[in-house]
Amino acid sequence: REVEEKQTRAARAKRDETEDSDSSREVVKTPQRREEEKRKLAARNRRAQDTEDSDSGAAGFDREQELAATKIQSRIRGKHARREVEEKKQARAASGKRHDPAEDSEPSPSGFDRDQELAATRIQSRVRGKHARREVEAKKQARAAKAKQEDPEDSAPSPGGFDREQELAATKIQSRVRGKHARREVEKKKDAARARNQKPEEALTDLGGMGTDREQELAATKIQSRVRGKQARREMEKKKQESFANDEVAESSIKSPGAAFDHEQELAATKIQREMEKKKQESFTNDEVAESSIKSPGAAFDHEQELAATKIQSRVRGKHARREVEMKRQAAKPKRDQDADDSDPAPRSAVDREQELAATKIQSRVRGKQARREVEQRRQAAPVREEAEDEEAMDAEEELEDAEAEE
């Protein structure tokens, strides 16, 4: 259909040219008119030559469309030029000068010329748009190929693929939560007049609707911390396998056979004291944060995030410490047994050992009761910290059970 339309337009243009040439032969032309006709014929011949070259060129159908649009525009410009000549003739006639009567017989342009010009402009814009889109697509493909060649490591799968997927999922959840928070802040700024008149108690109740978002962000943070913890534990395991000669427990067990058990008890006591001190500091800081959250409701959520991060870090450090102690025990146990058989002429009796174990168990139970009592008091004092303290209590009980199982 487009080829037929093109042929029709070419035939129409040729017919118009023939009519123009016939009409030009019938009238007596002035020298200026003859020169103008010669220029027009030369331009038409050049356009015809360009059309023939474009048919055999590599530009194809787009080039033909552009040439057709150019031809239509040139015809329209010629008609506009003839209109200007007509106006000048009329002006000369009005001033009393003699003019060529044959030139007055040329038809004046109509609205169809305007439609043709718009159609030609539209065709040209479409052709240029196609060329531009083709160039942009080629540039995009070239950039992608270059980036893939420069960074081959990004395309290669990482050894911890599942960990990477978890981290990406957590990052996506965090970005969604932050987006919700940003939209909520924008909404609050829009309703600033209403928010200024709101009471502090109502503002605190409004924060309750953010629970789901907080849970999602805390879950994402927890997933990321687990992934990082796995990676850190993997690195620590490699370092331990490489350097296992600096074992202080083994050296102490060689010097004195009974010192290893005393050292383990001392470590356990130090750990319990550290946890008790940490709980006191956390209770003190939680009270301060509870007071400040009443003054500024937005600070409570930030503090909860900080507490969650601190809790995850403490768990990771605790696991690392327990793993190191276990490895040191396993390394020191054969040497301790051998030294005890060689150098301890009077080992402790079974009754003393049972009494010591019973005393340790009683102490662990007492400390567990104290920890649970403190957790209950904190739960009654600050309901906001209920979940965090429950987890701390469970961690304390698990550590105590681990200590009992190790004993």
C-alpha positions as a Markdown table, in Angstrom:
| # | Residue | x | y | z |
|---|---|---|---|---|
| 1 | Arg | 0.0 | 0.0 | 0.0 |
| 2 | Glu | 2.8 | 2.4 | 0.9 |
| 3 | Val | 4.6 | 1.6 | -2.4 |
| 4 | Glu | 1.4 | 2.3 | -4.3 |
| 5 | Glu | 0.9 | 5.6 | -2.5 |
| 6 | Lys | 4.4 | 6.6 | -3.3 |
| 7 | Gln | 3.9 | 5.8 | -7.0 |
| 8 | Thr | 0.7 | 7.8 | -7.0 |
| 9 | Arg | 2.4 | 10.8 | -5.4 |
| 10 | Ala | 5.2 | 10.5 | -8.0 |
| 11 | Ala | 2.7 | 10.4 | -10.9 |
| 12 | Arg | 0.8 | 13.3 | -9.5 |
| 13 | Ala | 4.0 | 15.3 | -9.1 |
| 14 | Lys | 5.0 | 14.5 | -12.7 |
| 15 | Arg | 1.5 | 15.5 | -13.9 |
| 16 | Asp | 1.7 | 18.8 | -12.0 |
| 17 | Glu | 5.1 | 19.4 | -13.5 |
| 18 | Thr | 3.8 | 18.8 | -17.0 |
| 19 | Glu | 0.9 | 21.1 | -16.5 |
| 20 | Asp | 3.2 | 23.8 | -15.1 |
| 21 | Ser | 5.5 | 23.4 | -18.2 |
| 22 | Asp | 2.5 | 23.5 | -20.6 |
| 23 | Ser | 1.1 | 26.6 | -19.0 |
| 24 | Ser | 4.5 | 28.2 | -19.0 |
| 25 | Arg | 4.8 | 27.6 | -22.8 |
| 26 | Glu | 1.4 | 29.2 | -23.5 |
| 27 | Val | 2.2 | 32.6 | -21.9 |
| 28 | Val | 4.8 | 35.1 | -22.8 |
| 29 | Lys | 7.5 | 35.0 | -20.1 |
| 30 | Thr | 9.7 | 37.8 | -18.9 |
| 31 | Pro | 13.5 | 37.1 | -18.5 |
| 32 | Gln | 13.1 | 37.0 | -14.8 |
| 33 | Arg | 10.3 | 34.5 | -15.1 |
| 34 | Arg | 12.4 | 32.4 | -17.4 |
| 35 | Glu | 15.3 | 32.3 | -15.0 |
| 36 | Glu | 13.0 | 31.2 | -12.2 |
| 37 | Glu | 11.5 | 28.4 | -14.3 |
| 38 | Lys | 15.0 | 27.2 | -15.2 |
| 39 | Arg | 16.0 | 27.1 | -11.6 |
| 40 | Lys | 12.8 | 25.1 | -10.8 |
| 41 | Leu | 13.5 | 22.6 | -13.6 |
| 42 | Ala | 17.1 | 22.2 | -12.4 |
| 43 | Ala | 15.9 | 21.6 | -8.8 |
| 44 | Arg | 13.3 | 19.1 | -10.0 |
| 45 | Asn | 15.9 | 17.2 | -12.0 |
| 46 | Arg | 18.2 | 17.1 | -9.0 |
| 47 | Arg | 15.3 | 15.8 | -6.9 |
| 48 | Ala | 14.5 | 13.2 | -9.5 |
| 49 | Gln | 18.1 | 12.1 | -9.5 |
| 50 | Asp | 18.2 | 11.9 | -5.7 |
| 51 | Thr | 15.0 | 9.8 | -5.8 |
| 52 | Glu | 16.6 | 7.3 | -8.3 |
| 53 | Asp | 19.8 | 7.1 | -6.2 |
| 54 | Ser | 17.8 | 6.6 | -3.0 |
| 55 | Asp | 15.9 | 3.7 | -4.6 |
| 56 | Ser | 19.2 | 1.9 | -5.2 |
| 57 | Gly | 20.8 | 2.9 | -1.9 |
| 58 | Ala | 21.0 | 1.1 | 1.4 |
| 59 | Ala | 18.6 | 3.5 | 3.2 |
| 60 | Gly | 15.6 | 1.6 | 1.9 |
| 61 | Phe | 12.0 | 2.6 | 2.6 |
| 62 | Asp | 12.9 | 5.2 | 5.3 |
| 63 | Arg | 15.0 | 7.1 | 2.8 |
| 64 | Glu | 12.1 | 7.0 | 0.2 |
| 65 | Gln | 9.7 | 8.4 | 2.8 |
| 66 | Glu | 12.1 | 11.2 | 3.7 |
| 67 | Leu | 12.6 | 12.1 | 0.0 |
| 68 | Ala | 8.8 | 12.1 | -0.6 |
| 69 | Ala | 8.3 | 14.3 | 2.4 |
| 70 | Thr | 11.1 | 16.7 | 1.1 |
| 71 | Lys | 9.4 | 16.8 | -2.3 |
| 72 | Ile | 6.1 | 17.7 | -0.8 |
| 73 | Gln | 7.6 | 20.4 | 1.3 |
| 74 | Ser | 9.5 | 21.8 | -1.7 |
| 75 | Arg | 6.2 | 22.0 | -3.7 |
| 76 | Ile | 4.6 | 23.8 | -0.8 |
| 77 | Arg | 7.5 | 26.2 | -0.6 |
| 78 | Gly | 7.2 | 26.8 | -4.3 |
| 79 | Lys | 3.5 | 27.6 | -4.0 |
| 80 | His | 4.3 | 30.0 | -1.1 |
| 81 | Ala | 6.9 | 31.7 | -3.3 |
| 82 | Arg | 4.4 | 32.0 | -6.1 |
| 83 | Arg | 1.9 | 33.5 | -3.6 |
| 84 | Glu | 4.5 | 36.1 | -2.6 |
| 85 | Val | 5.1 | 36.9 | -6.3 |
| 86 | Glu | 1.4 | 37.3 | -6.8 |
| 87 | Glu | 1.1 | 39.7 | -3.9 |
| 88 | Lys | 4.0 | 41.7 | -5.3 |
| 89 | Lys | 2.2 | 41.8 | -8.7 |
| 90 | Gln | -0.9 | 43.0 | -7.1 |
| 91 | Ala | 1.0 | 45.7 | -5.3 |
| 92 | Arg | 2.6 | 46.9 | -8.5 |
| 93 | Ala | -0.8 | 46.8 | -10.2 |
| 94 | Ala | -2.3 | 48.9 | -7.4 |
| 95 | Ser | 0.6 | 51.4 | -7.8 |
| 96 | Gly | -0.2 | 51.7 | -11.6 |
| 97 | Lys | 2.8 | 49.8 | -13.0 |
| 98 | Arg | 2.4 | 47.4 | -15.9 |
| 99 | His | 2.6 | 43.7 | -15.2 |
| 100 | Asp | 2.2 | 40.4 | -17.0 |
| 101 | Pro | -1.5 | 39.5 | -17.2 |
| 102 | Ala | -0.7 | 35.8 | -17.7 |
| 103 | Glu | 0.7 | 35.6 | -14.2 |
| 104 | Asp | -2.6 | 36.6 | -12.7 |
| 105 | Ser | -4.2 | 33.4 | -13.9 |
| 106 | Glu | -2.2 | 31.2 | -11.5 |
| 107 | Pro | -4.4 | 29.6 | -8.9 |
| 108 | Ser | -4.0 | 30.7 | -5.3 |
| 109 | Pro | -3.0 | 28.2 | -2.6 |
| 110 | Ser | -5.7 | 26.5 | -0.6 |
| 111 | Gly | -6.0 | 24.7 | 2.7 |
| 112 | Phe | -4.9 | 21.4 | 1.1 |
| 113 | Asp | -1.4 | 22.8 | 0.9 |
| 114 | Arg | -1.3 | 23.2 | 4.6 |
| 115 | Asp | -2.5 | 19.6 | 5.1 |
| 116 | Gln | 0.2 | 18.3 | 2.8 |
| 117 | Glu | 2.9 | 20.3 | 4.7 |
| 118 | Leu | 1.7 | 18.8 | 8.0 |
| 119 | Ala | 1.7 | 15.3 | 6.5 |
| 120 | Ala | 5.2 | 15.8 | 5.2 |
| 121 | Thr | 6.5 | 17.1 | 8.6 |
| 122 | Arg | 4.9 | 14.1 | 10.3 |
| 123 | Ile | 6.5 | 11.6 | 8.0 |
| 124 | Gln | 9.9 | 13.2 | 8.5 |
| 125 | Ser | 9.5 | 13.2 | 12.3 |
| 126 | Arg | 8.6 | 9.5 | 12.2 |
| 127 | Val | 11.7 | 8.7 | 10.1 |
| 128 | Arg | 14.0 | 10.7 | 12.3 |
| 129 | Gly | 12.5 | 9.1 | 15.4 |
| 130 | Lys | 13.1 | 5.6 | 14.0 |
| 131 | His | 16.7 | 6.5 | 13.3 |
| 132 | Ala | 17.2 | 8.0 | 16.7 |
| 133 | Arg | 15.7 | 5.0 | 18.5 |
| 134 | Arg | 17.9 | 2.6 | 16.5 |
| 135 | Glu | 21.0 | 4.6 | 17.4 |
| 136 | Val | 20.0 | 4.7 | 21.1 |
| 137 | Glu | 19.5 | 0.9 | 21.1 |
| 138 | Ala | 22.8 | 0.3 | 19.5 |
| 139 | Lys | 24.6 | 2.5 | 22.1 |
| 140 | Lys | 22.8 | 0.7 | 24.9 |
| 141 | Gln | 23.9 | -2.7 | 23.6 |
| 142 | Ala | 27.5 | -1.5 | 23.2 |
| 143 | Arg | 27.6 | -0.1 | 26.7 |
| 144 | Ala | 26.2 | -3.4 | 28.1 |
| 145 | Ala | 28.7 | -5.4 | 26.2 |
| 146 | Lys | 31.5 | -3.2 | 27.4 |
| 147 | Ala | 30.4 | -3.3 | 31.0 |
| 148 | Lys | 30.2 | -7.1 | 30.8 |
| 149 | Gln | 33.7 | -7.3 | 29.5 |
| 150 | Glu | 35.1 | -4.9 | 32.1 |
| 151 | Asp | 33.4 | -6.6 | 35.1 |
| 152 | Pro | 33.4 | -10.4 | 34.5 |
| 153 | Glu | 33.3 | -11.0 | 38.3 |
| 154 | Asp | 29.9 | -9.5 | 38.6 |
| 155 | Ser | 28.4 | -12.0 | 36.2 |
| 156 | Ala | 30.1 | -15.0 | 37.8 |
| 157 | Pro | 28.0 | -16.7 | 40.6 |
| 158 | Ser | 29.3 | -16.2 | 44.1 |
| 159 | Pro | 30.2 | -19.2 | 46.3 |
| 160 | Gly | 27.6 | -18.3 | 48.9 |
| 161 | Gly | 24.7 | -17.9 | 46.5 |
| 162 | Phe | 22.0 | -18.5 | 49.1 |
| 163 | Asp | 23.5 | -16.0 | 51.5 |
| 164 | Arg | 23.6 | -13.4 | 48.7 |
| 165 | Glu | 20.0 | -14.1 | 47.9 |
| 166 | Gln | 19.0 | -13.6 | 51.6 |
| 167 | Glu | 21.0 | -10.4 | 51.8 |
| 168 | Leu | 19.3 | -9.1 | 48.6 |
| 169 | Ala | 15.9 | -10.0 | 50.0 |
| 170 | Ala | 16.6 | -8.2 | 53.2 |
| 171 | Thr | 17.8 | -5.1 | 51.4 |
| 172 | Lys | 14.6 | -5.1 | 49.3 |
| 173 | Ile | 12.5 | -5.4 | 52.4 |
| 174 | Gln | 14.4 | -2.5 | 54.0 |
| 175 | Ser | 14.0 | -0.3 | 51.0 |
| 176 | Arg | 10.3 | -0.9 | 50.9 |
| 177 | Val | 10.0 | -0.1 | 54.6 |
| 178 | Arg | 12.0 | 3.1 | 54.2 |
| 179 | Gly | 9.8 | 4.1 | 51.2 |
| 180 | Lys | 6.8 | 3.6 | 53.4 |
| 181 | His | 8.4 | 5.7 | 56.1 |
| 182 | Ala | 9.3 | 8.5 | 53.6 |
| 183 | Arg | 5.7 | 8.5 | 52.2 |
| 184 | Arg | 4.4 | 8.7 | 55.8 |
| 185 | Glu | 6.6 | 11.6 | 56.6 |
| 186 | Val | 5.5 | 13.5 | 53.4 |
| 187 | Glu | 1.9 | 12.9 | 54.4 |
| 188 | Lys | 2.6 | 14.2 | 57.9 |
| 189 | Lys | 4.2 | 17.3 | 56.4 |
| 190 | Lys | 1.1 | 17.9 | 54.3 |
| 191 | Asp | -1.1 | 17.6 | 57.5 |
| 192 | Ala | 1.3 | 19.8 | 59.6 |
| 193 | Ala | -1.5 | 22.0 | 60.9 |
| 194 | Arg | -3.4 | 19.1 | 62.2 |
| 195 | Ala | -0.3 | 17.4 | 63.6 |
| 196 | Arg | 0.7 | 20.5 | 65.6 |
| 197 | Asn | -2.7 | 20.5 | 67.4 |
| 198 | Gln | -2.4 | 16.8 | 68.2 |
| 199 | Lys | -1.8 | 15.7 | 71.8 |
| 200 | Pro | 1.3 | 13.7 | 72.8 |
| 201 | Glu | -0.8 | 10.7 | 73.9 |
| 202 | Glu | -2.5 | 10.5 | 70.5 |
| 203 | Ala | 0.9 | 10.7 | 68.8 |
| 204 | Leu | 2.1 | 7.8 | 70.8 |
| 205 | Thr | -0.9 | 5.8 | 69.8 |
| 206 | Asp | -0.3 | 6.6 | 66.2 |
| 207 | Leu | 3.0 | 4.9 | 66.4 |
| 208 | Gly | 1.3 | 1.6 | 67.1 |
| 209 | Gly | 0.3 | 1.4 | 63.4 |
| 210 | Met | 4.0 | 1.2 | 62.5 |
| 211 | Gly | 4.4 | -2.2 | 64.2 |
| 212 | Thr | 4.2 | -4.2 | 61.0 |
| 213 | Asp | 6.8 | -2.0 | 59.3 |
| 214 | Arg | 9.1 | -2.3 | 62.3 |
| 215 | Glu | 8.7 | -6.1 | 62.3 |
| 216 | Gln | 9.6 | -6.3 | 58.7 |
| 217 | Glu | 12.7 | -4.0 | 59.1 |
| 218 | Leu | 13.8 | -6.0 | 62.2 |
| 219 | Ala | 13.4 | -9.2 | 60.3 |
| 220 | Ala | 15.4 | -7.9 | 57.4 |
| 221 | Thr | 18.1 | -6.7 | 59.8 |
| 222 | Lys | 18.1 | -10.1 | 61.5 |
| 223 | Ile | 18.5 | -11.9 | 58.2 |
| 224 | Gln | 21.4 | -9.7 | 57.2 |
| 225 | Ser | 23.1 | -10.2 | 60.6 |
| 226 | Arg | 22.8 | -13.9 | 60.2 |
| 227 | Val | 24.3 | -13.8 | 56.8 |
| 228 | Arg | 27.2 | -11.7 | 58.0 |
| 229 | Gly | 27.6 | -13.9 | 61.0 |
| 230 | Lys | 27.9 | -17.0 | 58.8 |
| 231 | Gln | 30.5 | -15.3 | 56.7 |
| 232 | Ala | 32.4 | -14.1 | 59.8 |
| 233 | Arg | 32.3 | -17.6 | 61.4 |
| 234 | Arg | 33.6 | -19.1 | 58.2 |
| 235 | Glu | 36.5 | -16.7 | 58.2 |
| 236 | Met | 37.2 | -17.3 | 61.9 |
| 237 | Glu | 37.2 | -21.0 | 61.3 |
| 238 | Lys | 39.8 | -20.7 | 58.6 |
| 239 | Lys | 42.0 | -18.5 | 60.8 |
| 240 | Lys | 41.7 | -20.9 | 63.7 |
| 241 | Gln | 42.7 | -23.8 | 61.5 |
| 242 | Glu | 45.7 | -21.9 | 60.2 |
| 243 | Ser | 47.0 | -20.7 | 63.6 |
| 244 | Phe | 46.3 | -23.2 | 66.3 |
| 245 | Ala | 49.6 | -23.0 | 68.1 |
| 246 | Asn | 48.9 | -20.1 | 70.4 |
| 247 | Asp | 46.6 | -22.0 | 72.8 |
| 248 | Glu | 46.8 | -20.5 | 76.2 |
| 249 | Val | 44.7 | -23.1 | 77.8 |
| 250 | Ala | 46.9 | -25.9 | 76.6 |
| 251 | Glu | 50.0 | -24.2 | 78.0 |
| 252 | Ser | 48.3 | -23.6 | 81.4 |
| 253 | Ser | 47.2 | -27.3 | 81.5 |
| 254 | Ile | 50.8 | -28.4 | 80.9 |
| 255 | Lys | 52.0 | -26.3 | 83.8 |
| 256 | Ser | 49.3 | -27.3 | 86.2 |
| 257 | Pro | 46.8 | -30.1 | 85.6 |
| 258 | Gly | 44.0 | -28.6 | 87.7 |
| 259 | Ala | 44.4 | -25.1 | 86.4 |
| 260 | Ala | 42.3 | -25.7 | 83.2 |
| 261 | Phe | 39.2 | -26.4 | 85.2 |
| 262 | Asp | 39.8 | -23.4 | 87.4 |
| 263 | His | 40.3 | -21.3 | 84.3 |
| 264 | Glu | 37.0 | -22.5 | 82.8 |
| 265 | Gln | 35.2 | -21.6 | 86.0 |
| 266 | Glu | 36.8 | -18.2 | 86.0 |
| 267 | Leu | 35.8 | -17.6 | 82.4 |
| 268 | Ala | 32.2 | -18.7 | 83.2 |
| 269 | Ala | 32.1 | -16.3 | 86.2 |
| 270 | Thr | 33.5 | -13.5 | 84.1 |
| 271 | Lys | 30.9 | -14.1 | 81.4 |
| 272 | Ile | 28.0 | -14.1 | 83.9 |
| 273 | Gln | 29.3 | -10.9 | 85.5 |
| 274 | Arg | 29.6 | -9.2 | 82.2 |
| 275 | Glu | 26.1 | -10.2 | 81.3 |
| 276 | Met | 24.7 | -8.9 | 84.6 |
| 277 | Glu | 26.6 | -5.6 | 84.1 |
| 278 | Lys | 25.3 | -5.4 | 80.5 |
| 279 | Lys | 21.7 | -6.0 | 81.7 |
| 280 | Lys | 22.1 | -3.2 | 84.3 |
| 281 | Gln | 23.4 | -0.8 | 81.7 |
| 282 | Glu | 20.6 | -1.8 | 79.2 |
| 283 | Ser | 18.0 | -1.3 | 81.9 |
| 284 | Phe | 19.4 | 2.1 | 82.6 |
| 285 | Thr | 19.5 | 3.1 | 79.0 |
| 286 | Asn | 16.1 | 1.7 | 78.3 |
| 287 | Asp | 14.6 | 3.8 | 81.1 |
| 288 | Glu | 16.3 | 6.9 | 79.6 |
| 289 | Val | 15.0 | 6.0 | 76.1 |
| 290 | Ala | 11.4 | 5.4 | 77.5 |
| 291 | Glu | 11.5 | 8.9 | 78.9 |
| 292 | Ser | 12.9 | 10.4 | 75.8 |
| 293 | Ser | 10.3 | 8.5 | 73.6 |
| 294 | Ile | 7.5 | 10.3 | 75.5 |
| 295 | Lys | 9.1 | 13.6 | 74.5 |
| 296 | Ser | 10.0 | 12.6 | 71.0 |
| 297 | Pro | 8.0 | 9.6 | 69.6 |
| 298 | Gly | 10.3 | 9.1 | 66.6 |
| 299 | Ala | 13.3 | 8.3 | 68.8 |
| 300 | Ala | 11.8 | 5.0 | 70.2 |
| 301 | Phe | 11.9 | 3.3 | 66.9 |
| 302 | Asp | 15.6 | 4.2 | 66.3 |
| 303 | His | 16.5 | 2.9 | 69.7 |
| 304 | Glu | 14.7 | -0.4 | 69.1 |
| 305 | Gln | 16.7 | -0.8 | 65.9 |
| 306 | Glu | 19.9 | -0.1 | 67.9 |
| 307 | Leu | 18.9 | -2.6 | 70.6 |
| 308 | Ala | 18.2 | -5.2 | 68.0 |
| 309 | Ala | 21.5 | -4.7 | 66.3 |
| 310 | Thr | 23.3 | -4.8 | 69.7 |
| 311 | Lys | 21.5 | -8.0 | 70.6 |
| 312 | Ile | 22.4 | -9.7 | 67.4 |
| 313 | Gln | 26.1 | -8.7 | 67.8 |
| 314 | Ser | 26.1 | -10.0 | 71.4 |
| 315 | Arg | 24.7 | -13.3 | 70.3 |
| 316 | Val | 27.3 | -13.6 | 67.5 |
| 317 | Arg | 30.1 | -12.8 | 69.9 |
| 318 | Gly | 28.8 | -15.2 | 72.5 |
| 319 | Lys | 28.7 | -18.0 | 69.9 |
| 320 | His | 32.2 | -17.2 | 68.8 |
| 321 | Ala | 33.4 | -17.2 | 72.5 |
| 322 | Arg | 31.7 | -20.5 | 73.2 |
| 323 | Arg | 33.1 | -22.1 | 70.1 |
| 324 | Glu | 36.6 | -20.9 | 71.0 |
| 325 | Val | 36.3 | -22.2 | 74.6 |
| 326 | Glu | 35.1 | -25.6 | 73.3 |
| 327 | Met | 38.0 | -25.8 | 70.8 |
| 328 | Lys | 40.4 | -24.9 | 73.5 |
| 329 | Arg | 38.9 | -27.6 | 75.9 |
| 330 | Gln | 39.1 | -30.2 | 73.2 |
| 331 | Ala | 42.7 | -29.3 | 72.5 |
| 332 | Ala | 43.7 | -29.2 | 76.2 |
| 333 | Lys | 41.8 | -32.4 | 77.3 |
| 334 | Pro | 44.2 | -35.0 | 76.0 |
| 335 | Lys | 47.2 | -33.2 | 77.5 |
| 336 | Arg | 45.4 | -32.6 | 80.7 |
| 337 | Asp | 44.4 | -36.2 | 81.1 |
| 338 | Gln | 48.0 | -37.3 | 80.4 |
| 339 | Asp | 49.5 | -34.8 | 82.8 |
| 340 | Ala | 47.0 | -35.7 | 85.4 |
| 341 | Asp | 47.9 | -39.4 | 85.1 |
| 342 | Asp | 51.6 | -38.6 | 85.3 |
| 343 | Ser | 51.8 | -35.9 | 87.9 |
| 344 | Asp | 48.8 | -36.0 | 90.1 |
| 345 | Pro | 49.5 | -38.6 | 92.8 |
| 346 | Ala | 46.3 | -37.8 | 94.8 |
| 347 | Pro | 43.4 | -36.8 | 92.5 |
| 348 | Arg | 40.2 | -35.4 | 93.9 |
| 349 | Ser | 37.7 | -37.9 | 95.0 |
| 350 | Ala | 34.4 | -38.5 | 93.3 |
| 351 | Val | 32.5 | -37.0 | 96.3 |
| 352 | Asp | 34.4 | -33.7 | 96.1 |
| 353 | Arg | 33.7 | -33.6 | 92.4 |
| 354 | Glu | 30.0 | -34.2 | 92.9 |
| 355 | Gln | 29.8 | -31.6 | 95.6 |
| 356 | Glu | 31.4 | -29.1 | 93.3 |
| 357 | Leu | 29.1 | -29.9 | 90.5 |
| 358 | Ala | 26.1 | -29.6 | 92.8 |
| 359 | Ala | 27.3 | -26.2 | 94.0 |
| 360 | Thr | 27.8 | -25.0 | 90.5 |
| 361 | Lys | 24.3 | -26.2 | 89.5 |
| 362 | Ile | 22.8 | -24.4 | 92.5 |
| 363 | Gln | 24.6 | -21.2 | 91.7 |
| 364 | Ser | 23.4 | -21.4 | 88.1 |
| 365 | Arg | 19.8 | -21.9 | 89.2 |
| 366 | Val | 20.0 | -19.0 | 91.6 |
| 367 | Arg | 21.4 | -16.7 | 88.9 |
| 368 | Gly | 18.7 | -17.9 | 86.5 |
| 369 | Lys | 16.0 | -17.0 | 89.0 |
| 370 | Gln | 17.5 | -13.6 | 89.6 |
| 371 | Ala | 17.7 | -13.0 | 85.8 |
| 372 | Arg | 14.0 | -14.1 | 85.4 |
| 373 | Arg | 13.0 | -11.8 | 88.3 |
| 374 | Glu | 14.8 | -8.9 | 86.7 |
| 375 | Val | 13.2 | -9.6 | 83.4 |
| 376 | Glu | 9.7 | -9.7 | 85.0 |
| 377 | Gln | 10.4 | -6.4 | 86.8 |
| 378 | Arg | 11.5 | -4.8 | 83.6 |
| 379 | Arg | 8.5 | -6.2 | 81.7 |
| 380 | Gln | 6.1 | -4.6 | 84.2 |
| 381 | Ala | 8.0 | -1.3 | 84.2 |
| 382 | Ala | 8.4 | -0.9 | 80.4 |
| 383 | Pro | 6.0 | -3.0 | 78.2 |
| 384 | Val | 7.8 | -1.7 | 75.1 |
| 385 | Arg | 10.9 | -3.8 | 75.9 |
| 386 | Glu | 8.9 | -7.0 | 76.5 |
| 387 | Glu | 10.0 | -8.9 | 73.5 |
| 388 | Ala | 13.7 | -7.9 | 73.7 |
| 389 | Glu | 13.9 | -8.9 | 77.4 |
| 390 | Asp | 12.2 | -12.2 | 76.8 |
| 391 | Glu | 14.8 | -13.1 | 74.2 |
| 392 | Glu | 17.6 | -12.0 | 76.7 |
| 393 | Ala | 16.1 | -14.2 | 79.3 |
| 394 | Met | 15.9 | -17.1 | 76.9 |
| 395 | Asp | 19.5 | -16.5 | 75.9 |
| 396 | Ala | 20.6 | -16.4 | 79.6 |
| 397 | Glu | 18.7 | -19.7 | 80.3 |
| 398 | Glu | 20.3 | -21.3 | 77.2 |
| 399 | Glu | 23.7 | -20.2 | 78.2 |
| 400 | Leu | 23.1 | -21.6 | 81.7 |
| 401 | Glu | 21.8 | -24.9 | 80.3 |
| 402 | Asp | 24.9 | -25.0 | 78.0 |
| 403 | Ala | 27.1 | -24.5 | 81.0 |
| 404 | Glu | 25.3 | -27.2 | 82.9 |
| 405 | Ala | 25.6 | -29.6 | 80.0 |
| 406 | Glu | 29.3 | -28.8 | 79.6 |
| 407 | Glu | 29.8 | -29.5 | 83.3 |
